[in-house]
Amino acid sequence: MLTVKNYIRRIIVSVLCLSLIFGSLTSCKINSSQVPTSSGDSQTSVKSTTFTDAIGNKVEVTSAKRVIALMGSFAETWLNAGGTLVGVTSDAYTGHQLNLSKDVVNLGLYTNPSMEKIISLKPDLVILSADTAEHVPLCKALRKVGLNAVCFKVNTFSDYLNMLQICTQITERTDLYEKNGTAIKKQIDTAIAGAKGKKSPIVLFIRAYSSGYKALNSSSMTGVMLKDLGAENIADNDKNLLDNLSMDAIIERDPDYILVVTMGSNEAKALDLIDKQLKSNSAWVGLKAVKNNKYYVIPRDLFHYKPNARWGESYEYLTKLLYEN
């Protein structure tokens, strides 16, 4: 099993090996302006954009024709900003099912992308996630070999809006910031307004996977949405629920709603585990949420993967679920 420590060690070895190919670490700066695009067009420059990324890197982007995104949701955000891609990770095809050109290179798992392939594509911008443990050392390693690597952190709509604003500044497509950003904020504001003044529902939010499940509090992506909509998340008041989701704890709070989102490739197995370990308990049928048919498996494309330009749909979905049923 590849641990974070081993992954970092492998990156360091890769950097040293690649430095022999490209020259010393201090002299292997890649000249993107001389690199052709995947379609054969000559490299073009964009207006310089400067910003500080999520891990403190001072970033300047002067060219954004050859871009790699090492997370499917970030690949989608870059496309939402009017950009094009030369490389992505496999979740861009599975979780987000992006419509990508056949020339775009699959770099492998987002937790274990091929550094050799990344460098071989000679990108002028590599987009990574500050929330992915393997990405932070990878970002540092890529910057050491002269690539313009940047980390974003996106857990809330505001985070997405910030990333989209930077990306549309790079692509000079402020129209897409309006379409895929501020217009979505209006949807969200309307959804939140629809919940104002209504009784706050008590909610248990569960993330389920093939080998287990856990409650998530208001620091999670969907937890933030639930809090914005006035819901009371029972995991906010009982930290033990985050590590040990017991039937006793659920019974004690007796939530009005139980929401489940799955992750991983086997949704059926994840839900089957809940059936066997929670729903099989005789006390389950006595829960308020169960008696009132308020147990819902919610769509992962809106509540597990980052919904990006569909964030408004996520808020609207929850508003209807919690206040209109």
Secondary structure, DSSP 8 states (H G I E B T S, - for coil): ---HHHHHHHHHHHHHHHHHHH--TTT----GGG---TTS--------EEEE-TTS-EEEES--SSEEESSHHHHHHHHHTT---SEE-GGGTTTS-----TTSEE---TTS--HHHHHHT--SEEEEETTSTTHHHHHHHHHHTT--EEEE--SSHHHHHHHHHHHHHHHT-HHHHIIIIIHHHHHHHHHHHHHTTS---EEEEEEEETTEEEE--TTSHHHHHHHHTT-EEGGGT-THHHH---HHHHHHH--SEEEEEE-SS-HHHHHHHHIIIIITSTTGGGSHHHHTT-EEE--HHHHTS--GGGHHHHHHHHHHHHH--
